[in-house]
Amino acid sequence: MDTKKIAQLMHIEAKSVRMSCYRIKQKLGLGKDEDLKLFLQDIG
């Protein structure tokens, strides 16, 4: 799903979704250019 759809489903701002994804990427040690969705698909 894209950020906007996630925000609508969770009834939060799209900015909050982006910030959460950013924090998850930091905790996983991913760089700015790496895609979180692809990373999660590879491990799943």
CHARMM internal coordinates of N, CA and C (Angstrom, degrees):
IC EDIT
DIST 1 N 1 CA 1.4517
DIST 1 CA 1 C 1.5264
ANGL 1 N 1 CA 1 C 109.10
DIST 1 C 2 N 1.2910
ANGL 1 CA 1 C 2 N 115.25
DIHE 1 N 1 CA 1 C 2 N 153.69
DIST 2 N 2 CA 1.4527
ANGL 1 C 2 N 2 CA 118.31
DIHE 1 CA 1 C 2 N 2 CA 175.90
DIST 2 CA 2 C 1.5311
ANGL 2 N 2 CA 2 C 109.73
DIHE 1 C 2 N 2 CA 2 C -87.50
DIST 2 C 3 N 1.3021
ANGL 2 CA 2 C 3 N 114.88
DIHE 2 N 2 CA 2 C 3 N 169.38
DIST 3 N 3 CA 1.4635
ANGL 2 C 3 N 3 CA 121.87
DIHE 2 CA 2 C 3 N 3 CA -175.71
DIST 3 CA 3 C 1.5247
ANGL 3 N 3 CA 3 C 112.22
DIHE 2 C 3 N 3 CA 3 C -58.57
DIST 3 C 4 N 1.3070
ANGL 3 CA 3 C 4 N 116.28
DIHE 3 N 3 CA 3 C 4 N -41.39
DIST 4 N 4 CA 1.4679
ANGL 3 C 4 N 4 CA 120.35
DIHE 3 CA 3 C 4 N 4 CA -177.16
DIST 4 CA 4 C 1.5300
ANGL 4 N 4 CA 4 C 111.59
DIHE 3 C 4 N 4 CA 4 C -64.58
DIST 4 C 5 N 1.3381
ANGL 4 CA 4 C 5 N 116.79
DIHE 4 N 4 CA 4 C 5 N -42.19
DIST 5 N 5 CA 1.4652
ANGL 4 C 5 N 5 CA 120.07
DIHE 4 CA 4 C 5 N 5 CA 179.38
DIST 5 CA 5 C 1.5277
ANGL 5 N 5 CA 5 C 111.47
DIHE 4 C 5 N 5 CA 5 C -66.17
DIST 5 C 6 N 1.3230
ANGL 5 CA 5 C 6 N 115.95
DIHE 5 N 5 CA 5 C 6 N -41.98
DIST 6 N 6 CA 1.4669
ANGL 5 C 6 N 6 CA 119.95
DIHE 5 CA 5 C 6 N 6 CA 178.89
DIST 6 CA 6 C 1.5275
ANGL 6 N 6 CA 6 C 109.83
DIHE 5 C 6 N 6 CA 6 C -60.52
DIST 6 C 7 N 1.3269
ANGL 6 CA 6 C 7 N 115.85
DIHE 6 N 6 CA 6 C 7 N -44.20
DIST 7 N 7 CA 1.4662
ANGL 6 C 7 N 7 CA 120.35
DIHE 6 CA 6 C 7 N 7 CA -179.82
DIST 7 CA 7 C 1.5250
ANGL 7 N 7 CA 7 C 111.08
DIHE 6 C 7 N 7 CA 7 C -62.03
DIST 7 C 8 N 1.3118
ANGL 7 CA 7 C 8 N 117.09
DIHE 7 N 7 CA 7 C 8 N -41.50
DIST 8 N 8 CA 1.4618
ANGL 7 C 8 N 8 CA 120.18
DIHE 7 CA 7 C 8 N 8 CA 179.52
DIST 8 CA 8 C 1.5238
ANGL 8 N 8 CA 8 C 111.45
DIHE 7 C 8 N 8 CA 8 C -64.83
DIST 8 C 9 N 1.3245
ANGL 8 CA 8 C 9 N 116.95
DIHE 8 N 8 CA 8 C 9 N -42.59
DIST 9 N 9 CA 1.4647
ANGL 8 C 9 N 9 CA 120.55
DIHE 8 CA 8 C 9 N 9 CA -179.34
DIST 9 CA 9 C 1.5264
ANGL 9 N 9 CA 9 C 112.48
DIHE 8 C 9 N 9 CA 9 C -65.99
DIST 9 C 10 N 1.3382
ANGL 9 CA 9 C 10 N 115.72
DIHE 9 N 9 CA 9 C 10 N -35.61
DIST 10 N 10 CA 1.4604
ANGL 9 C 10 N 10 CA 120.02
DIHE 9 CA 9 C 10 N 10 CA -177.43
DIST 10 CA 10 C 1.5243
ANGL 10 N 10 CA 10 C 112.65
DIHE 9 C 10 N 10 CA 10 C -92.64
DIST 10 C 11 N 1.3367
ANGL 10 CA 10 C 11 N 116.47
DIHE 10 N 10 CA 10 C 11 N -2.99
DIST 11 N 11 CA 1.4607
ANGL 10 C 11 N 11 CA 121.96
DIHE 10 CA 10 C 11 N 11 CA 179.98
DIST 11 CA 11 C 1.5281
ANGL 11 N 11 CA 11 C 111.75
DIHE 10 C 11 N 11 CA 11 C 58.43
DIST 11 C 12 N 1.3539
ANGL 11 CA 11 C 12 N 114.93
DIHE 11 N 11 CA 11 C 12 N 45.82
DIST 12 N 12 CA 1.4611
ANGL 11 C 12 N 12 CA 121.77
DIHE 11 CA 11 C 12 N 12 CA 176.52
DIST 12 CA 12 C 1.5237
ANGL 12 N 12 CA 12 C 108.04
DIHE 11 C 12 N 12 CA 12 C -132.88
DIST 12 C 13 N 1.3162
ANGL 12 CA 12 C 13 N 116.04
DIHE 12 N 12 CA 12 C 13 N 172.19
DIST 13 N 13 CA 1.4606
ANGL 12 C 13 N 13 CA 121.54
DIHE 12 CA 12 C 13 N 13 CA 178.88
DIST 13 CA 13 C 1.5280
ANGL 13 N 13 CA 13 C 110.50
DIHE 12 C 13 N 13 CA 13 C -75.12
DIST 13 C 14 N 1.3234
ANGL 13 CA 13 C 14 N 115.94
DIHE 13 N 13 CA 13 C 14 N 149.07
DIST 14 N 14 CA 1.4623
ANGL 13 C 14 N 14 CA 121.15
DIHE 13 CA 13 C 14 N 14 CA 177.68
DIST 14 CA 14 C 1.5298
ANGL 14 N 14 CA 14 C 110.77
DIHE 13 C 14 N 14 CA 14 C -61.70
DIST 14 C 15 N 1.3204
ANGL 14 CA 14 C 15 N 116.17
DIHE 14 N 14 CA 14 C 15 N -32.28
DIST 15 N 15 CA 1.4649
ANGL 14 C 15 N 15 CA 120.68
DIHE 14 CA 14 C 15 N 15 CA 178.08
DIST 15 CA 15 C 1.5259
ANGL 15 N 15 CA 15 C 110.92
DIHE 14 C 15 N 15 CA 15 C -61.29
DIST 15 C 16 N 1.3216
ANGL 15 CA 15 C 16 N 117.19
DIHE 15 N 15 CA 15 C 16 N -37.03
DIST 16 N 16 CA 1.4650
ANGL 15 C 16 N 16 CA 121.48
DIHE 15 CA 15 C 16 N 16 CA 178.83
DIST 16 CA 16 C 1.5225
ANGL 16 N 16 CA 16 C 111.02
DIHE 15 C 16 N 16 CA 16 C -65.58
DIST 16 C 17 N 1.3193
ANGL 16 CA 16 C 17 N 116.72
DIHE 16 N 16 CA 16 C 17 N -37.93
DIST 17 N 17 CA 1.4641
ANGL 16 C 17 N 17 CA 120.93
DIHE 16 CA 16 C 17 N 17 CA 177.98
DIST 17 CA 17 C 1.5222
ANGL 17 N 17 CA 17 C 109.83
DIHE 16 C 17 N 17 CA 17 C -65.75
DIST 17 C 18 N 1.3324
ANGL 17 CA 17 C 18 N 116.46
DIHE 17 N 17 CA 17 C 18 N -45.29
DIST 18 N 18 CA 1.4647
ANGL 17 C 18 N 18 CA 120.46
DIHE 17 CA 17 C 18 N 18 CA 179.09
DIST 18 CA 18 C 1.5211
ANGL 18 N 18 CA 18 C 111.12
DIHE 17 C 18 N 18 CA 18 C -60.95
DIST 18 C 19 N 1.3211
ANGL 18 CA 18 C 19 N 116.72
DIHE 18 N 18 CA 18 C 19 N -41.36
DIST 19 N 19 CA 1.4610
ANGL 18 C 19 N 19 CA 120.84
DIHE 18 CA 18 C 19 N 19 CA -179.73
DIST 19 CA 19 C 1.5259
ANGL 19 N 19 CA 19 C 110.84
DIHE 18 C 19 N 19 CA 19 C -65.96
DIST 19 C 20 N 1.3119
ANGL 19 CA 19 C 20 N 117.29
DIHE 19 N 19 CA 19 C 20 N -39.41
DIST 20 N 20 CA 1.4661
ANGL 19 C 20 N 20 CA 120.76
DIHE 19 CA 19 C 20 N 20 CA 177.90
DIST 20 CA 20 C 1.5214
ANGL 20 N 20 CA 20 C 110.96
DIHE 19 C 20 N 20 CA 20 C -63.67
DIST 20 C 21 N 1.3175
ANGL 20 CA 20 C 21 N 116.52
DIHE 20 N 20 CA 20 C 21 N -43.43
DIST 21 N 21 CA 1.4656
ANGL 20 C 21 N 21 CA 120.48
DIHE 20 CA 20 C 21 N 21 CA 177.94
DIST 21 CA 21 C 1.5241
ANGL 21 N 21 CA 21 C 110.77
DIHE 20 C 21 N 21 CA 21 C -62.74
DIST 21 C 22 N 1.3096
ANGL 21 CA 21 C 22 N 116.11
DIHE 21 N 21 CA 21 C 22 N -40.68
DIST 22 N 22 CA 1.4633
ANGL 21 C 22 N 22 CA 121.14
DIHE 21 CA 21 C 22 N 22 CA 178.16
DIST 22 CA 22 C 1.5289
ANGL 22 N 22 CA 22 C 110.60
DIHE 21 C 22 N 22 CA 22 C -60.51
DIST 22 C 23 N 1.3254
ANGL 22 CA 22 C 23 N 116.30
DIHE 22 N 22 CA 22 C 23 N -45.30
DIST 23 N 23 CA 1.4729
ANGL 22 C 23 N 23 CA 120.45
DIHE 22 CA 22 C 23 N 23 CA -179.10
DIST 23 CA 23 C 1.5225
ANGL 23 N 23 CA 23 C 111.68
DIHE 22 C 23 N 23 CA 23 C -67.00
DIST 23 C 24 N 1.3287
ANGL 23 CA 23 C 24 N 117.34
DIHE 23 N 23 CA 23 C 24 N -37.36
DIST 24 N 24 CA 1.4660
ANGL 23 C 24 N 24 CA 120.79
DIHE 23 CA 23 C 24 N 24 CA 177.19
DIST 24 CA 24 C 1.5247
ANGL 24 N 24 CA 24 C 109.86
DIHE 23 C 24 N 24 CA 24 C -64.00
DIST 24 C 25 N 1.3429
ANGL 24 CA 24 C 25 N 116.68
DIHE 24 N 24 CA 24 C 25 N -43.23
DIST 25 N 25 CA 1.4641
ANGL 24 C 25 N 25 CA 120.62
DIHE 24 CA 24 C 25 N 25 CA 178.50
DIST 25 CA 25 C 1.5277
ANGL 25 N 25 CA 25 C 111.07
DIHE 24 C 25 N 25 CA 25 C -60.89
DIST 25 C 26 N 1.3285
ANGL 25 CA 25 C 26 N 117.06
DIHE 25 N 25 CA 25 C 26 N -39.86
DIST 26 N 26 CA 1.4588
ANGL 25 C 26 N 26 CA 120.80
DIHE 25 CA 25 C 26 N 26 CA 177.98
DIST 26 CA 26 C 1.5244
ANGL 26 N 26 CA 26 C 110.89
DIHE 25 C 26 N 26 CA 26 C -62.07
DIST 26 C 27 N 1.3284
ANGL 26 CA 26 C 27 N 116.58
DIHE 26 N 26 CA 26 C 27 N -44.95
DIST 27 N 27 CA 1.4551
ANGL 26 C 27 N 27 CA 120.63
DIHE 26 CA 26 C 27 N 27 CA -178.33
DIST 27 CA 27 C 1.5234
ANGL 27 N 27 CA 27 C 112.06
DIHE 26 C 27 N 27 CA 27 C -66.55
DIST 27 C 28 N 1.3363
ANGL 27 CA 27 C 28 N 116.78
DIHE 27 N 27 CA 27 C 28 N -30.23
DIST 28 N 28 CA 1.4568
ANGL 27 C 28 N 28 CA 121.00
DIHE 27 CA 27 C 28 N 28 CA 178.92
DIST 28 CA 28 C 1.5238
ANGL 28 N 28 CA 28 C 112.27
DIHE 27 C 28 N 28 CA 28 C -85.50
DIST 28 C 29 N 1.3152
ANGL 28 CA 28 C 29 N 116.44
DIHE 28 N 28 CA 28 C 29 N -7.41
DIST 29 N 29 CA 1.4596
ANGL 28 C 29 N 29 CA 120.69
DIHE 28 CA 28 C 29 N 29 CA 178.93
DIST 29 CA 29 C 1.5237
ANGL 29 N 29 CA 29 C 113.46
DIHE 28 C 29 N 29 CA 29 C 76.96
DIST 29 C 30 N 1.3333
ANGL 29 CA 29 C 30 N 117.19
DIHE 29 N 29 CA 29 C 30 N 26.28
DIST 30 N 30 CA 1.4547
ANGL 29 C 30 N 30 CA 121.06
DIHE 29 CA 29 C 30 N 30 CA 179.52
DIST 30 CA 30 C 1.5233
ANGL 30 N 30 CA 30 C 109.98
DIHE 29 C 30 N 30 CA 30 C -87.51
DIST 30 C 31 N 1.3334
ANGL 30 CA 30 C 31 N 115.96
DIHE 30 N 30 CA 30 C 31 N 147.02
DIST 31 N 31 CA 1.4589
ANGL 30 C 31 N 31 CA 120.61
DIHE 30 CA 30 C 31 N 31 CA 178.05
DIST 31 CA 31 C 1.5166
ANGL 31 N 31 CA 31 C 111.23
DIHE 30 C 31 N 31 CA 31 C -81.25
DIST 31 C 32 N 1.3488
ANGL 31 CA 31 C 32 N 114.89
DIHE 31 N 31 CA 31 C 32 N 174.28
DIST 32 N 32 CA 1.4648
ANGL 31 C 32 N 32 CA 120.40
DIHE 31 CA 31 C 32 N 32 CA -179.42
DIST 32 CA 32 C 1.5234
ANGL 32 N 32 CA 32 C 112.28
DIHE 31 C 32 N 32 CA 32 C -61.06
DIST 32 C 33 N 1.3260
ANGL 32 CA 32 C 33 N 116.42
DIHE 32 N 32 CA 32 C 33 N -36.33
DIST 33 N 33 CA 1.4617
ANGL 32 C 33 N 33 CA 120.63
DIHE 32 CA 32 C 33 N 33 CA -174.75
DIST 33 CA 33 C 1.5224
ANGL 33 N 33 CA 33 C 113.77
DIHE 32 C 33 N 33 CA 33 C -82.33
DIST 33 C 34 N 1.3146
ANGL 33 CA 33 C 34 N 117.32
DIHE 33 N 33 CA 33 C 34 N -12.88
DIST 34 N 34 CA 1.4536
ANGL 33 C 34 N 34 CA 120.35
DIHE 33 CA 33 C 34 N 34 CA -178.23
DIST 34 CA 34 C 1.5319
ANGL 34 N 34 CA 34 C 110.30
DIHE 33 C 34 N 34 CA 34 C -81.56
DIST 34 C 35 N 1.3163
ANGL 34 CA 34 C 35 N 115.78
DIHE 34 N 34 CA 34 C 35 N 141.42
DIST 35 N 35 CA 1.4580
ANGL 34 C 35 N 35 CA 121.85
DIHE 34 CA 34 C 35 N 35 CA -176.79
DIST 35 CA 35 C 1.5270
ANGL 35 N 35 CA 35 C 110.24
DIHE 34 C 35 N 35 CA 35 C -92.21
DIST 35 C 36 N 1.3182
ANGL 35 CA 35 C 36 N 116.45
DIHE 35 N 35 CA 35 C 36 N 122.67
DIST 36 N 36 CA 1.4640
ANGL 35 C 36 N 36 CA 122.05
DIHE 35 CA 35 C 36 N 36 CA -178.65
DIST 36 CA 36 C 1.5179
ANGL 36 N 36 CA 36 C 110.98
DIHE 35 C 36 N 36 CA 36 C -63.81
DIST 36 C 37 N 1.3334
ANGL 36 CA 36 C 37 N 117.54
DIHE 36 N 36 CA 36 C 37 N -40.94
DIST 37 N 37 CA 1.4622
ANGL 36 C 37 N 37 CA 120.75
DIHE 36 CA 36 C 37 N 37 CA -178.78
DIST 37 CA 37 C 1.5242
ANGL 37 N 37 CA 37 C 111.74
DIHE 36 C 37 N 37 CA 37 C -62.42
DIST 37 C 38 N 1.3293
ANGL 37 CA 37 C 38 N 116.30
DIHE 37 N 37 CA 37 C 38 N -43.63
DIST 38 N 38 CA 1.4680
ANGL 37 C 38 N 38 CA 119.55
DIHE 37 CA 37 C 38 N 38 CA 178.15
DIST 38 CA 38 C 1.5228
ANGL 38 N 38 CA 38 C 111.72
DIHE 37 C 38 N 38 CA 38 C -65.40
DIST 38 C 39 N 1.3217
ANGL 38 CA 38 C 39 N 115.97
DIHE 38 N 38 CA 38 C 39 N -40.02
DIST 39 N 39 CA 1.4654
ANGL 38 C 39 N 39 CA 120.74
DIHE 38 CA 38 C 39 N 39 CA 178.30
DIST 39 CA 39 C 1.5206
ANGL 39 N 39 CA 39 C 110.76
DIHE 38 C 39 N 39 CA 39 C -59.95
DIST 39 C 40 N 1.3323
ANGL 39 CA 39 C 40 N 116.61
DIHE 39 N 39 CA 39 C 40 N -45.62
DIST 40 N 40 CA 1.4563
ANGL 39 C 40 N 40 CA 120.84
DIHE 39 CA 39 C 40 N 40 CA -178.82
DIST 40 CA 40 C 1.5275
ANGL 40 N 40 CA 40 C 111.90
DIHE 39 C 40 N 40 CA 40 C -67.83
DIST 40 C 41 N 1.3236
ANGL 40 CA 40 C 41 N 117.05
DIHE 40 N 40 CA 40 C 41 N -34.84
DIST 41 N 41 CA 1.4676
ANGL 40 C 41 N 41 CA 120.39
DIHE 40 CA 40 C 41 N 41 CA 177.28
DIST 41 CA 41 C 1.5204
ANGL 41 N 41 CA 41 C 111.00
DIHE 40 C 41 N 41 CA 41 C -66.81
DIST 41 C 42 N 1.3280
ANGL 41 CA 41 C 42 N 117.05
DIHE 41 N 41 CA 41 C 42 N -37.50
DIST 42 N 42 CA 1.4567
ANGL 41 C 42 N 42 CA 121.47
DIHE 41 CA 41 C 42 N 42 CA -179.36
DIST 42 CA 42 C 1.5351
ANGL 42 N 42 CA 42 C 112.09
DIHE 41 C 42 N 42 CA 42 C -66.40
DIST 42 C 43 N 1.3408
ANGL 42 CA 42 C 43 N 116.96
DIHE 42 N 42 CA 42 C 43 N -37.36
DIST 43 N 43 CA 1.4611
ANGL 42 C 43 N 43 CA 118.56
DIHE 42 CA 42 C 43 N 43 CA -179.49
DIST 43 CA 43 C 1.5115
ANGL 43 N 43 CA 43 C 112.93
DIHE 42 C 43 N 43 CA 43 C -85.14
DIST 43 C 44 N 1.3292
ANGL 43 CA 43 C 44 N 116.10
DIHE 43 N 43 CA 43 C 44 N -15.62
DIST 44 N 44 CA 1.4630
ANGL 43 C 44 N 44 CA 120.81
DIHE 43 CA 43 C 44 N 44 CA -177.35
DIST 44 CA 44 C 1.4415
ANGL 44 N 44 CA 44 C 110.89
DIHE 43 C 44 N 44 CA 44 C -95.27
END
COOR INIT
IC SEED 1 N 1 CA 1 C
IC BUILD
